[in-house]
């Protein structure tokens, strides 16, 4: 029997299997299609084979990170949640996924990563509490810069910053998108009847965070709450496909520290603390050097600045004998 595929994704909280949209999409699709996975839930993206999350590790084809590429790999392995869709339903799937990525995703990025109050009180706090030390000191801000750059690229505005006008435009598009999704879903259990598809996975991945996380500035959440069929849609998927996550409760704090074991006993505790500190310092220095935050420049000593008499007297082009 072939070894199962390995999926690395952000861990969950607030009653969700993951706190990341892309990870939620992949996890939902995998459950819909019955993909056998060896799942690694983590808060350290550097621990994945690609350095980012989600990441799928395969034995023969290497590793993949983008949800679209991961889903293609699932289909290559004969796990296809869209197998029973008609040609028209397949075309509708592509159209609505494009709509979600164009209209809803930018607003979600803004709400979680750009809105100052939401970012400080929720997003940065969660990542700071759960990403292991010392990565939690710089990864949240690094991730925020990446998300802001991503939003600027999507909107074609390199100077985009948090502001009332930007928020109004993004949230208006997102609300229109949610209204269209609500109309398309109607009273159905899923978008194409009684069986979930890749469209259900994408919509769930984007709406579940808005449904479960309590944001200080929650205009998008208020609009989603007014669309009963979409909220029931997300809740049904959580109940049917991720029941264990619901039992953990929405307010459970996910700790980045290991559970009590011999780590808590002397002398193992001090030895492992020392090793962790050495590794942490090495990781911080490596990251700083690789990203250019810190550079090493050779500064000649004072004695080196005084040229030896023989070299000082030599004319250009002459070799020292």
Backbone bond lengths (Angstrom), bond angles and torsions (degrees), N, CA, C in turn:
res aa  C-N    CA-C-N  psi(-1)  N-CA   C-N-CA  omega(-1)  CA-C   N-CA-C  phi
1 X - - - 1.472 - - 1.517 109.82 -
2 X 1.323 116.28 132.07 1.457 120.30 -178.29 1.517 111.24 -66.88
3 X 1.326 114.71 147.83 1.458 119.91 178.92 1.522 109.01 -65.27
4 X 1.330 118.95 141.37 1.474 120.85 -179.30 1.520 111.06 -66.41
5 X 1.308 115.05 156.00 1.450 120.44 173.93 1.528 108.83 -67.28
6 X 1.320 116.16 146.81 1.462 120.90 179.67 1.521 109.37 -109.09
7 X 1.317 115.61 126.48 1.459 121.38 -179.91 1.521 109.72 -116.56
8 X 1.318 115.53 125.72 1.458 122.79 176.40 1.526 107.57 -106.11
9 X 1.339 116.29 126.32 1.462 119.07 -178.17 1.528 110.03 -147.91
10 X 1.338 113.77 163.21 1.463 119.72 176.18 1.522 109.53 -62.65
11 X 1.319 116.19 139.53 1.462 120.08 177.87 1.531 110.73 -67.84
12 X 1.317 115.37 170.50 1.455 119.96 -174.69 1.518 113.48 -102.83
13 X 1.315 114.04 173.40 1.465 123.93 174.70 1.525 107.41 -171.58
14 X 1.307 117.55 171.35 1.465 122.99 179.12 1.535 112.15 58.59
15 X 1.308 117.04 27.85 1.455 119.85 -178.93 1.510 114.31 78.65
16 X 1.336 117.87 14.76 1.459 123.22 179.50 1.524 110.24 -110.68
17 X 1.336 117.74 149.55 1.470 119.90 177.84 1.517 113.03 -70.70
18 X 1.326 118.01 -18.63 1.457 122.47 176.27 1.521 108.37 -156.16
19 X 1.341 116.24 157.16 1.464 120.53 178.83 1.526 111.19 -101.20
20 X 1.322 116.75 13.25 1.455 121.79 -176.22 1.521 110.18 -121.60
21 X 1.329 116.77 134.31 1.460 121.58 -176.42 1.521 112.12 -60.05
22 X 1.347 117.34 -49.19 1.462 120.64 -178.12 1.530 111.09 -62.15
23 X 1.323 116.82 -38.73 1.462 120.10 178.41 1.528 110.74 -66.87
24 X 1.322 117.29 -39.50 1.465 120.62 178.21 1.524 111.23 -62.42
25 X 1.331 116.93 -40.22 1.464 120.64 178.29 1.521 110.51 -60.17
26 X 1.334 116.14 -49.10 1.464 120.65 -177.24 1.532 110.99 -66.71
27 X 1.324 116.94 -43.10 1.470 120.13 -179.96 1.524 110.93 -62.95
28 X 1.338 116.94 -42.98 1.460 119.77 -179.73 1.524 110.76 -65.05
29 X 1.321 117.26 -45.18 1.464 119.90 179.70 1.528 110.55 -61.27
30 X 1.323 116.63 -42.00 1.461 119.98 179.91 1.530 111.24 -61.65
31 X 1.323 117.12 -40.98 1.466 120.19 178.12 1.536 110.37 -67.94
32 X 1.329 117.04 -41.29 1.465 120.06 179.76 1.528 111.29 -61.21
33 X 1.345 116.54 -40.90 1.464 121.23 -174.92 1.523 112.86 -90.37
34 X 1.333 117.62 -5.62 1.460 120.56 179.89 1.507 114.03 71.90
35 X 1.346 117.22 35.27 1.460 120.89 -178.85 1.530 109.76 -73.66
36 X 1.348 118.73 125.68 1.473 119.93 175.06 1.526 109.74 -76.55
37 X 1.308 116.22 117.46 1.460 121.06 -174.50 1.522 110.83 -124.88
38 X 1.314 115.21 144.26 1.454 121.22 163.58 1.523 105.41 -96.26
39 X 1.330 116.10 108.68 1.454 121.35 -168.92 1.524 111.36 -96.62
40 X 1.334 115.29 132.02 1.465 122.20 175.93 1.524 107.69 -118.58
41 X 1.325 117.48 105.53 1.460 121.10 176.67 1.519 108.65 -95.41
42 X 1.315 116.16 128.23 1.451 120.90 -172.31 1.521 110.08 -147.96
43 X 1.307 116.24 166.45 1.460 122.25 171.29 1.523 110.06 -118.83
44 X 1.329 115.71 19.73 1.462 121.28 -179.93 1.523 108.88 -125.43
45 X 1.334 118.20 96.27 1.473 119.86 -178.67 1.519 112.72 -61.67
46 X 1.339 117.74 -24.44 1.461 120.07 179.16 1.528 111.98 -67.88
47 X 1.332 116.33 -13.93 1.453 119.45 178.90 1.514 113.75 -84.72
48 X 1.333 117.28 -4.00 1.468 120.52 179.36 1.522 109.33 -88.31
49 X 1.336 118.26 159.80 1.473 120.42 -178.11 1.523 113.61 -66.68
50 X 1.333 118.24 -17.80 1.464 121.11 179.71 1.527 112.74 -107.17
51 X 1.316 117.39 -8.21 1.456 120.87 -177.75 1.507 114.18 84.71
52 X 1.346 117.68 -1.97 1.450 121.83 175.92 1.519 108.66 -136.93
53 X 1.333 116.09 166.86 1.459 122.14 -178.28 1.526 109.34 -125.41
54 X 1.352 117.55 140.63 1.458 127.83 2.04 1.523 111.59 -78.86
55 X 1.329 116.00 162.24 1.459 121.87 176.81 1.524 108.63 -144.26
56 X 1.314 115.43 133.63 1.464 121.55 177.25 1.513 108.84 -108.58
57 X 1.315 116.39 126.15 1.463 122.44 179.16 1.518 109.13 -107.28
58 X 1.325 115.83 124.35 1.457 121.10 178.68 1.525 109.41 -118.09
59 X 1.313 115.71 161.28 1.466 119.54 -178.54 1.523 111.80 -77.37
60 X 1.332 117.05 -37.70 1.461 120.10 -172.75 1.524 113.84 -103.97
61 X 1.325 118.00 -33.08 1.463 120.72 -171.92 1.516 114.43 -104.00
62 X 1.315 118.73 8.39 1.454 120.64 178.86 1.508 112.58 83.52
63 X 1.336 116.11 -147.95 1.471 121.54 -175.36 1.522 110.14 -124.03
64 X 1.330 115.05 150.28 1.459 122.03 -178.74 1.526 108.99 -133.24
65 X 1.345 115.55 151.24 1.461 118.77 -178.21 1.524 113.93 -121.48
66 X 1.307 119.15 -41.42 1.457 120.25 -176.86 1.525 110.81 -69.80
67 X 1.335 118.03 138.06 1.471 120.10 179.40 1.519 113.76 -52.72
68 X 1.340 117.29 -40.48 1.464 119.71 -179.40 1.528 111.21 -62.27
69 X 1.320 116.82 -41.24 1.466 120.06 179.80 1.531 111.29 -70.94
70 X 1.329 116.65 -35.21 1.463 120.25 178.04 1.526 109.87 -65.79
71 X 1.327 116.60 -42.38 1.466 120.47 179.74 1.525 110.68 -65.90
72 X 1.331 117.22 -38.72 1.472 120.16 175.49 1.525 110.59 -60.15
73 X 1.322 116.56 -40.56 1.468 119.98 178.30 1.523 110.77 -65.34
74 X 1.324 117.55 -39.79 1.470 120.04 175.18 1.528 110.34 -57.46
75 X 1.333 115.99 -43.76 1.461 119.76 -178.60 1.524 111.34 -66.55
76 X 1.317 117.05 -35.86 1.462 119.93 175.94 1.522 111.17 -62.67
77 X 1.322 115.52 -28.63 1.462 120.50 178.05 1.536 111.85 -88.02
78 X 1.344 116.49 12.12 1.470 123.39 176.69 1.528 113.33 73.72
79 X 1.326 117.34 28.50 1.459 121.46 174.51 1.525 107.90 -116.13
80 X 1.329 115.85 96.08 1.459 121.54 -171.34 1.527 110.06 -126.25
81 X 1.331 115.87 108.29 1.467 119.93 179.35 1.527 112.01 -73.27
82 X 1.342 117.52 -13.39 1.469 121.14 -179.02 1.530 112.50 -102.11
83 X 1.312 117.57 14.12 1.465 121.46 -172.56 1.523 112.13 -59.16
84 X 1.325 117.91 -38.06 1.464 121.80 -174.01 1.525 113.51 -91.40
85 X 1.328 118.17 3.57 1.464 120.18 -178.89 1.523 110.72 -75.74
86 X 1.330 115.79 144.81 1.458 120.77 174.08 1.527 109.59 -76.82
87 X 1.327 115.80 173.13 1.464 119.87 179.27 1.524 110.79 -61.64
88 X 1.328 116.52 -40.93 1.470 119.90 179.20 1.519 111.20 -66.32
89 X 1.325 116.52 -41.73 1.466 119.75 178.09 1.523 111.09 -64.70
90 X 1.333 116.93 -36.60 1.458 120.10 175.73 1.518 111.66 -63.13
91 X 1.335 116.79 -40.63 1.462 120.40 177.58 1.525 111.06 -67.02
92 X 1.330 116.88 -40.41 1.468 120.59 176.72 1.525 111.01 -62.24
93 X 1.326 115.84 -37.88 1.468 120.27 178.87 1.519 110.54 -59.45
94 X 1.327 117.31 -48.92 1.463 121.19 179.84 1.524 111.30 -62.49
95 X 1.337 116.69 -40.22 1.466 120.16 -178.66 1.520 111.40 -65.90
96 X 1.325 117.51 -44.35 1.465 119.88 -177.69 1.525 111.93 -73.47
97 X 1.327 118.02 -33.80 1.470 119.74 175.34 1.525 109.42 -63.92
98 X 1.329 117.56 -41.89 1.469 120.90 176.45 1.526 110.99 -61.61
99 X 1.327 116.39 -39.90 1.465 120.85 178.09 1.524 110.66 -62.29
100 X 1.320 117.17 -44.92 1.462 121.68 179.86 1.518 110.58 -62.11
101 X 1.325 116.79 -44.38 1.466 120.10 -177.65 1.522 112.15 -70.31
102 X 1.324 117.06 -29.25 1.461 120.80 -178.46 1.523 112.55 -84.94
103 X 1.335 117.70 -36.52 1.457 121.06 -171.48 1.537 114.06 -107.60
104 X 1.337 116.31 -38.85 1.464 119.06 -174.25 1.527 112.45 -92.10
105 X 1.311 116.75 -41.63 1.458 119.81 -177.21 1.529 113.45 -59.57
106 X 1.353 120.95 -44.39 1.466 119.24 178.55 1.523 113.08 -58.98
107 X 1.323 117.14 -39.41 1.465 120.17 179.32 1.521 111.04 -67.24
108 X 1.326 116.99 -36.40 1.464 120.07 178.26 1.524 111.00 -67.34
109 X 1.330 116.65 -41.09 1.471 120.32 175.19 1.523 109.93 -59.20
110 X 1.330 116.03 -45.62 1.464 119.69 -179.66 1.521 110.86 -62.02
111 X 1.322 116.95 -45.97 1.466 120.47 -175.95 1.519 112.22 -62.73
112 X 1.331 117.48 -37.94 1.464 120.75 -174.67 1.524 113.61 -91.19
113 X 1.333 117.28 -33.44 1.466 119.80 -169.27 1.526 114.65 -116.52
114 X 1.327 118.65 -21.28 1.465 120.17 -174.50 1.520 111.70 -109.00
115 X 1.316 117.59 -40.70 1.464 119.65 176.34 1.529 109.18 -55.80
116 X 1.335 118.40 118.93 1.475 120.60 -171.36 1.528 113.32 -58.60
117 X 1.305 117.78 -44.82 1.467 120.85 -175.48 1.533 110.76 -68.74
118 X 1.326 116.32 -45.14 1.465 119.22 179.01 1.525 111.42 -63.43
119 X 1.326 115.78 -41.66 1.464 119.16 -178.11 1.526 111.47 -64.64
120 X 1.312 116.78 -47.26 1.470 120.24 -176.02 1.524 111.59 -68.70
121 X 1.329 116.90 -44.99 1.457 120.15 -171.89 1.532 114.05 -84.71
122 X 1.328 117.44 -21.64 1.471 119.38 -176.03 1.522 111.56 -122.82
123 X 1.333 117.04 -63.97 1.465 120.49 -171.11 1.522 111.97 -64.37
124 X 1.338 116.52 -53.95 1.463 118.82 -178.45 1.521 110.94 -66.37
125 X 1.315 116.98 -37.15 1.466 119.88 -178.93 1.528 110.57 -63.41
126 X 1.354 116.90 -45.15 1.467 118.66 -179.06 1.519 110.93 -63.41
127 X 1.324 116.59 -47.44 1.466 119.27 -178.68 1.523 111.50 -66.60
128 X 1.331 116.95 -36.82 1.460 119.23 177.22 1.513 112.75 -65.14
129 X 1.341 116.87 -34.53 1.460 121.06 179.72 1.522 112.80 -76.43
130 X 1.327 118.08 -26.44 1.459 120.91 -169.72 1.520 115.25 -110.81
131 X 1.325 118.04 -29.70 1.464 119.53 175.04 1.524 107.99 -68.17
132 X 1.333 118.51 134.97 1.465 120.38 -176.73 1.531 112.35 -65.64
133 X 1.323 114.36 150.22 1.462 121.82 175.73 1.532 109.17 -68.19
134 X 1.349 119.23 140.24 1.468 128.96 2.33 1.528 112.88 -96.97
135 X 1.358 116.80 7.57 1.463 118.87 -178.24 1.516 112.04 -60.14
136 X 1.340 116.84 -27.07 1.458 119.62 -177.92 1.526 112.94 -67.46
137 X 1.346 117.88 -11.63 1.452 119.86 179.12 1.525 112.53 -80.80
138 X 1.338 117.65 -28.90 1.465 118.30 -176.44 1.529 114.30 -125.90
139 X 1.329 119.31 -20.18 1.461 119.41 -178.41 1.536 113.55 -65.38
140 X 1.358 119.93 -42.58 1.472 117.75 179.11 1.527 113.51 -57.36
141 X 1.321 117.87 -44.59 1.464 119.80 179.49 1.529 110.67 -69.19
142 X 1.333 117.18 -35.15 1.461 120.65 176.56 1.529 110.61 -64.39
143 X 1.333 116.40 -41.88 1.458 120.90 178.13 1.524 111.18 -66.19
144 X 1.342 116.85 -36.64 1.464 119.37 178.13 1.523 110.89 -63.61
145 X 1.331 116.91 -42.39 1.468 119.77 177.89 1.530 110.87 -62.42
146 X 1.330 116.65 -38.82 1.461 119.95 177.65 1.527 111.74 -63.52
147 X 1.329 116.22 -42.76 1.461 119.91 -179.28 1.532 111.53 -68.39
148 X 1.329 116.63 -37.39 1.462 119.64 177.07 1.523 110.08 -65.39
149 X 1.335 117.29 -41.77 1.464 121.01 177.03 1.526 110.46 -63.47
150 X 1.314 116.58 -38.16 1.466 120.89 177.58 1.528 111.00 -63.77
151 X 1.334 116.35 -43.34 1.457 120.46 179.47 1.525 110.63 -65.29
152 X 1.325 117.25 -41.24 1.457 120.72 178.65 1.533 110.91 -61.95
153 X 1.337 115.83 -38.78 1.458 119.90 179.53 1.526 110.76 -66.97
154 X 1.311 116.21 -42.86 1.470 120.06 179.87 1.523 110.90 -61.90
155 X 1.339 116.15 -43.15 1.466 120.51 -176.29 1.526 112.81 -87.62
156 X 1.322 117.51 -7.07 1.457 119.97 179.66 1.511 113.62 67.80
157 X 1.320 117.14 32.59 1.469 121.67 -177.96 1.528 108.43 -134.25
158 X 1.337 116.19 102.35 1.456 120.65 -177.06 1.519 113.14 -70.41
159 X 1.325 117.75 -15.08 1.466 121.21 -178.15 1.526 112.19 -103.56
160 X 1.321 117.56 9.97 1.467 120.60 -175.96 1.527 110.90 -61.86
161 X 1.324 115.32 132.17 1.459 122.53 177.01 1.530 108.54 -138.25
162 X 1.332 115.94 169.95 1.457 120.38 177.33 1.526 109.51 -62.85
163 X 1.315 116.25 135.43 1.450 120.59 -179.93 1.513 110.87 -177.08
164 X 1.322 116.64 163.01 1.459 121.48 -174.56 1.518 112.20 -65.17
165 X 1.324 117.53 -41.95 1.465 120.42 -177.83 1.525 111.16 -67.78
166 X 1.338 116.33 -43.46 1.466 120.48 178.23 1.522 109.94 -61.85
167 X 1.321 116.04 -44.13 1.460 120.27 -179.98 1.526 111.63 -61.55
168 X 1.318 116.98 -43.49 1.463 120.49 -179.93 1.524 111.30 -59.81
169 X 1.330 116.48 -45.14 1.456 120.90 -178.64 1.534 111.15 -64.56
170 X 1.337 116.56 -47.31 1.462 120.31 -178.56 1.524 111.50 -64.52
171 X 1.317 116.65 -44.24 1.461 120.24 -177.30 1.536 111.49 -71.11
172 X 1.320 117.26 -32.26 1.467 119.34 176.49 1.530 110.29 -63.91
173 X 1.338 116.45 -45.05 1.466 120.02 178.10 1.527 111.07 -62.84
174 X 1.333 116.47 -41.19 1.461 120.21 -178.89 1.525 111.38 -66.00
175 X 1.310 117.28 -40.75 1.466 120.75 179.55 1.520 111.18 -65.78
176 X 1.336 117.33 -39.23 1.460 120.72 175.97 1.529 110.35 -63.61
177 X 1.324 116.68 -39.71 1.462 120.96 178.10 1.524 110.53 -63.35
178 X 1.328 117.56 -45.53 1.465 120.45 179.26 1.520 111.37 -63.09
179 X 1.330 116.90 -36.64 1.464 120.09 177.78 1.527 110.88 -63.50
180 X 1.333 116.83 -42.88 1.467 120.97 178.78 1.526 111.26 -64.94
181 X 1.329 116.47 -40.76 1.461 120.23 177.74 1.527 110.70 -64.07
182 X 1.317 116.08 -39.85 1.459 120.38 179.50 1.527 110.63 -64.11
183 X 1.341 116.44 -42.15 1.459 120.36 178.06 1.523 111.19 -64.23
184 X 1.346 116.61 -40.90 1.466 120.05 -179.07 1.528 111.36 -68.37
185 X 1.315 117.52 -37.75 1.466 120.97 -179.47 1.519 111.13 -69.96
186 X 1.330 116.16 -43.15 1.461 120.37 -179.59 1.521 111.57 59.58
187 X 1.318 116.39 -132.30 1.464 121.21 179.52 1.527 112.62 -99.02
188 X 1.333 116.65 9.63 1.465 120.67 -178.65 1.520 110.83 -74.76
189 X 1.318 114.34 157.30 1.463 120.44 177.88 1.521 110.32 -72.10
190 X 1.339 115.49 -43.45 1.456 122.31 175.97 1.525 108.44 -129.75
191 X 1.316 117.29 175.57 1.460 119.84 -173.19 1.523 113.40 -68.76
192 X 1.330 117.01 -24.36 1.456 119.60 179.07 1.528 111.07 -125.98
193 X 1.312 115.43 44.86 1.453 119.34 175.11 1.513 113.79 104.90
194 X 1.326 115.88 -134.15 1.467 121.01 -173.13 1.526 113.65 -96.80
195 X 1.330 117.93 -2.74 1.465 121.25 -179.16 1.523 110.10 -119.11
196 X 1.321 118.76 133.23 1.469 121.28 -178.95 1.523 111.69 -75.93
197 X 1.311 115.42 152.04 1.462 122.77 -179.09 1.525 109.80 -130.20
198 X 1.339 115.78 -174.42 1.463 119.82 178.84 1.530 111.14 -64.08
199 X 1.337 117.86 -30.76 1.467 119.34 176.40 1.519 110.58 -63.61
200 X 1.320 117.79 -42.01 1.465 121.10 177.19 1.524 110.63 -60.74
201 X 1.332 117.10 -38.61 1.462 120.77 179.42 1.523 110.96 -64.87
202 X 1.338 117.03 -42.93 1.465 119.96 -179.06 1.525 111.70 -68.21
203 X 1.328 116.92 -42.82 1.467 119.35 179.96 1.529 109.85 -66.05
204 X 1.327 116.93 -44.36 1.464 120.26 177.79 1.529 111.19 -59.24
205 X 1.328 116.99 -44.39 1.467 120.09 -178.41 1.511 113.35 -59.57
206 X 1.333 117.07 -32.56 1.462 120.16 -178.95 1.527 113.10 -87.90
207 X 1.331 117.04 -31.26 1.465 118.94 -175.28 1.526 113.59 -91.39
208 X 1.330 118.07 -26.09 1.470 120.22 -174.68 1.518 111.84 -61.35
209 X 1.337 116.84 -38.93 1.466 119.17 178.94 1.523 110.82 -63.71
210 X 1.329 116.73 -42.83 1.465 120.04 178.69 1.521 111.42 -64.83
211 X 1.320 116.22 -32.47 1.460 120.14 -178.31 1.524 112.23 -72.33
212 X 1.338 117.42 -37.58 1.466 120.66 -168.56 1.534 114.53 -102.14
213 X 1.326 117.47 -33.64 1.469 119.16 -177.42 1.526 109.66 -81.11
214 X 1.318 116.22 136.21 1.461 121.64 177.23 1.528 109.17 -93.37
215 X 1.331 115.84 104.67 1.458 121.34 -178.53 1.523 110.53 -97.22
216 X 1.337 118.41 141.23 1.468 120.65 177.14 1.529 112.32 -59.39
217 X 1.341 115.85 -40.76 1.466 120.57 176.38 1.532 107.30 -107.61
218 X 1.316 116.00 96.93 1.455 120.59 -168.39 1.514 115.58 -116.67
219 X 1.334 118.12 44.42 1.462 120.32 179.93 1.528 111.88 -60.47
220 X 1.338 116.47 -42.21 1.462 119.58 178.93 1.523 111.10 -64.94
221 X 1.316 116.07 -38.52 1.458 120.22 179.81 1.525 111.24 -64.91
222 X 1.310 116.25 -38.81 1.457 120.05 178.90 1.521 110.90 -62.57
223 X 1.321 116.13 -40.43 1.464 118.91 179.65 1.527 110.82 -68.56
224 X 1.334 116.76 -41.75 1.461 119.93 177.94 1.525 110.70 -61.26
225 X 1.324 117.35 -38.33 1.472 120.93 -179.62 1.520 112.15 -63.63
226 X 1.326 116.80 -24.45 1.467 120.05 179.71 1.524 112.38 -80.16
227 X 1.341 117.33 -10.37 1.464 122.07 -179.34 1.531 108.04 -104.92
228 X 1.317 115.25 88.73 1.468 120.45 -171.86 1.524 113.22 -59.34
229 X 1.334 117.08 -38.36 1.467 117.19 -176.36 1.523 112.14 -68.53
230 X 1.329 118.10 -32.44 1.466 119.94 177.70 1.529 111.29 -72.45
231 X 1.324 117.60 -39.26 1.463 119.15 177.75 1.522 110.57 -66.35
232 X 1.337 117.72 -39.77 1.468 120.71 176.54 1.525 111.03 -66.24
233 X 1.324 116.16 -36.25 1.462 121.85 177.31 1.531 110.50 -57.41
234 X 1.333 116.93 -50.07 1.467 120.77 179.92 1.523 111.50 -65.74
235 X 1.322 116.63 -43.45 1.464 120.39 -179.43 1.527 111.33 -63.19
236 X 1.335 117.26 -38.36 1.459 120.79 179.36 1.523 111.35 -64.92
237 X 1.328 116.80 -40.87 1.468 119.72 178.88 1.527 110.19 -64.20
238 X 1.329 116.97 -42.13 1.460 119.72 177.71 1.528 111.02 -62.47
239 X 1.309 116.89 -41.16 1.467 120.69 -178.26 1.526 111.86 -69.39
240 X 1.332 116.64 -42.11 1.462 120.74 -175.23 1.524 113.17 -79.19
241 X 1.330 117.15 -38.00 1.464 120.22 -170.13 1.528 114.33 -112.72
242 X 1.325 117.82 -16.65 1.468 120.47 179.65 1.530 110.25 -135.61
243 X 1.329 118.56 53.44 1.473 119.95 -175.89 1.523 113.48 -64.04
244 X 1.322 117.32 -31.74 1.470 119.17 -178.07 1.517 111.91 -67.01
245 X 1.330 117.15 -28.55 1.466 120.25 179.95 1.520 111.05 -69.14
246 X 1.319 117.10 -35.23 1.465 120.68 -179.87 1.514 111.30 -65.05
247 X 1.331 116.77 -32.37 1.459 120.40 -178.85 1.517 112.76 -70.61
248 X 1.361 116.10 -19.09 1.459 119.08 -178.96 1.515 112.66 -77.93
249 X 1.346 116.91 -18.18 1.461 119.89 175.85 1.503 112.64 84.90
250 X 1.325 117.37 149.45 1.456 121.43 -176.08 1.513 114.27 -75.57
251 X 1.320 117.92 -20.28 1.466 118.81 -174.31 1.515 113.05 -103.33
252 X 1.332 116.41 7.93 1.457 119.31 -178.22 1.517 109.79 -66.77
253 X 1.306 116.86 127.63 1.455 121.06 176.38 1.508 109.33 -84.37
254 X 1.327 116.14 127.34 1.457 121.21 179.56 1.511 108.12 -90.18
255 X 1.295 116.60 118.69 1.455 121.03 -176.84 1.510 110.51 -88.64
256 X 1.324 116.40 143.03 1.449 120.99 176.89 1.518 112.08 -88.01
257 X 1.336 117.61 -0.90 1.449 121.62 -179.18 1.511 110.71 -96.23
258 X 1.343 118.32 148.23 1.447 120.16 178.41 1.510 111.48 -68.20
259 X 1.351 115.55 157.60 1.444 119.81 178.06 1.515 110.41 -68.40
260 X 1.337 115.30 164.11 1.453 120.36 -176.06 1.518 110.60 -60.03
261 X 1.318 116.41 130.71 1.456 122.61 179.11 1.509 106.83 -159.24
262 X 1.351 116.18 -152.95 1.458 117.47 178.92 1.518 110.79 -69.13
263 X 1.318 117.52 -9.14 1.466 120.14 174.73 1.523 110.31 -60.03
264 X 1.329 116.75 -30.18 1.452 120.77 -176.27 1.528 112.16 -86.33
265 X 1.314 118.28 -0.56 1.451 121.51 -175.92 1.520 110.75 -106.30
266 X 1.305 116.68 144.56 1.452 122.43 173.12 1.523 108.27 -79.72
267 X 1.387 120.12 146.41 1.473 125.31 -0.79 1.511 114.10 -88.80
268 X 1.349 117.23 1.74 1.463 119.47 -176.97 1.521 111.83 -59.51
269 X 1.330 116.73 -35.86 1.457 119.96 -175.52 1.518 111.51 -60.18
270 X 1.348 117.07 -50.40 1.455 119.24 -177.38 1.523 111.75 -67.29
271 X 1.336 116.54 -39.12 1.458 119.43 179.84 1.526 110.53 -62.77
272 X 1.341 116.89 -44.68 1.464 119.94 -179.15 1.529 111.34 -70.80
273 X 1.331 116.66 -33.23 1.456 118.81 175.73 1.531 110.50 -63.86
274 X 1.343 116.70 -41.94 1.456 120.92 179.27 1.518 110.80 -64.68
275 X 1.337 116.59 -44.50 1.461 120.41 178.65 1.525 110.79 -63.24
276 X 1.334 116.28 -40.03 1.467 119.74 178.64 1.519 111.30 -63.63
277 X 1.340 116.46 -39.89 1.450 120.52 179.53 1.517 111.28 -65.45
278 X 1.347 116.63 -43.87 1.461 120.57 178.84 1.526 110.47 -61.88
279 X 1.317 115.73 -45.49 1.470 119.67 179.18 1.523 110.78 -62.79
280 X 1.332 116.42 -41.38 1.460 120.48 -178.81 1.525 111.48 -63.14
281 X 1.330 115.91 -45.18 1.461 119.51 179.35 1.517 111.04 -63.79
282 X 1.340 115.81 -39.40 1.458 119.51 177.65 1.514 111.83 -64.44
283 X 1.330 116.37 -40.48 1.466 120.44 179.33 1.524 111.04 -65.45
284 X 1.334 116.97 -41.76 1.459 120.69 179.35 1.527 111.04 -63.79
285 X 1.347 116.15 -43.67 1.454 119.64 -179.27 1.521 111.04 -66.17
286 X 1.342 116.37 -41.72 1.465 119.96 179.31 1.520 111.01 -62.29
287 X 1.338 115.79 -43.67 1.465 119.80 179.92 1.527 110.36 -63.28
288 X 1.323 116.53 -42.71 1.463 120.33 -178.84 1.524 111.30 -64.44
289 X 1.338 117.12 -39.01 1.460 120.49 179.52 1.520 111.40 -70.33
290 X 1.337 116.47 -42.81 1.467 120.35 -177.15 1.517 112.15 -67.20
291 X 1.316 117.41 -36.03 1.461 121.06 -177.35 1.526 112.95 -88.93
292 X 1.339 117.18 -5.30 1.454 119.91 178.96 1.508 114.58 84.32
293 X 1.337 116.93 6.89 1.467 119.28 177.27 1.521 110.12 -63.06
294 X 1.318 115.10 -38.52 1.459 121.74 178.34 1.515 108.11 -123.94
295 X 1.307 117.83 136.18 1.458 121.99 176.04 1.524 108.77 -128.02
296 X 1.304 115.43 152.57 1.470 121.50 -179.19 1.520 108.30 -107.10
297 X 1.295 116.28 123.14 1.461 122.04 -179.12 1.513 109.21 -124.16
298 X 1.320 115.79 130.74 1.458 119.78 -180.00 1.522 109.47 -79.39
299 X 1.320 115.87 124.38 1.458 122.05 176.80 1.518 107.76 -111.90
300 X 1.326 119.04 116.72 1.471 120.42 -178.05 1.513 111.76 -64.51
301 X 1.318 114.43 143.91 1.459 120.33 177.97 1.516 110.04 -67.53
302 X 1.325 115.85 163.53 1.465 120.78 -176.21 1.521 111.18 -60.85
303 X 1.359 115.71 -38.03 1.461 118.70 -179.79 1.522 110.80 -66.74
304 X 1.358 117.12 -30.97 1.455 119.87 -179.74 1.517 112.14 -70.71
305 X 1.342 115.70 -24.17 1.458 119.45 -178.18 1.521 112.09 -71.41
306 X 1.350 115.98 -24.42 1.466 120.39 178.18 1.515 108.06 -85.98
307 X 1.324 117.59 112.55 1.451 121.19 -176.51 1.536 109.83 -70.73
308 X 1.331 118.16 139.03 1.468 120.25 174.32 1.520 109.61 -60.45
309 X 1.333 114.81 149.43 1.460 120.11 -173.72 1.519 111.83 -59.29
310 X 1.351 116.88 -40.92 1.462 119.20 -177.35 1.503 111.74 -63.16
311 X 1.378 117.43 -40.79 1.452 120.55 -179.93 1.509 110.26 -72.54
312 X 1.345 116.80 -36.67 1.466 120.61 -179.04 1.515 110.14 -63.72
313 X 1.323 118.44 -33.52 1.442 120.76 -177.69 1.516 112.49 -83.45
314 X 1.375 115.71 -15.40 1.455 118.52 -177.30 1.521 110.28 -71.04
315 X 1.311 116.95 143.11 1.443 121.64 177.56 1.521 109.17 -89.80
316 X 1.345 118.98 156.91 1.460 121.76 -179.73 1.531 111.56 -57.15
317 X 1.333 116.00 136.35 1.458 121.06 177.92 1.509 112.49 94.35
318 X 1.365 118.68 -13.73 1.458 120.66 -179.99 1.523 109.23 -87.83
319 X 1.327 116.78 139.33 1.455 123.13 177.80 1.500 109.64 -93.14
320 X 1.302 115.01 144.43 1.467 119.98 176.55 1.510 108.19 -75.35
321 X 1.289 114.85 132.19 1.450 119.69 179.03 1.518 110.17 -94.08
